[in-house]
Amino acid sequence: VLPAGPDGEPHQQVRAAGQPVDFAAVVCAGGTADRDARVEEFTAEPFDISRELPLRVRLFTAPDTACPVLVLLLHHVATDGWSLRPLLRDLSEAYAARAAGHAPTREPLPVQYADYTLWQHDMLGDPHDDGGVLARRLDFWRTTLEGLPGVTELPCDRPRPVEPTFRGATLGARLDARVHARLLDVCAAHGASLFMAVHTALAVTLGAAGAGQDVAVGTPVAGRGDEALDDLVGFFVNTLVLRTDLSGTPRFGELLTRVRDA
């Protein structure tokens, strides 16, 4: 949990091992429709991470179906998308073991999330050291993002709300095998990855749509630089700002080289 300390800043509080998680079994007398409504209501409940663990569990059953629904509600402060694979794998293995009448057995993980945080502190060094790694990295990003517009202005048919509503749509597009193969050829010719090529195409599209010649895209990154972290459940993800200079009407290959270098 993250209670506020004496200085008002949140800090981590590690609970003793074996403390019970907020778990309950809920019988939905109204059937599957009632169950689905309760699941939706449960997942909409906010967390207060100043006093409770960032995990809640509910088992919903309904009399008109033999298939119960188990819901794990996790706060994003404690997990990321990468964490779902080891989390669900461990849950599946634990369920199979209990169904067979014994407790699950696992080898201890080589590292814990606390080790990751200590690595970060050791790597970045003293935040007050002007010549340290942290100061140099902050200086790099200040220089790299200097003069960047706060908002990418695009001609929209609806005004941007003051508060995000998260209303919108997802539009899908499929690239066939021939286009994919051609993209890989372009990447090989310029020493770039497929991600770099797609990012370049996105920057060109945004620029053509009215974003101008200085395009910045927030890009999520996994943040797991060591394979020892692969099986950890925790929040490692970060957002990297990739800034693309479209000026000078470059050909696609030249622009791809700019993106690769950045």
Buried (B, 14 or more C-beta within 10 A) or exposed (E): BBEEEEEEEEEEEEEEEEEEEEEEEBEBEEEBEBBBEBBEEBEEEEBEBEEEBBBBBBEBBBEEEEEBBEBBBBBEBBBBEBBEEBBEEBEEEBEEBEEEEEEBEEEEBEBEBEBBEEBEEEEBBEEEEEEBEBBEEEEEEEEEEEEEEEEBEEEEEEEEEEEEEEEEEEEEEEEEEEEEEEBEEBBEEBEBEEEBBBBBBBBBEBBEEEBEEBBBBEEEEEBBEEEBBEBBBBBBBEEEEBBBBBEEEBEEEEBBBBBBEE
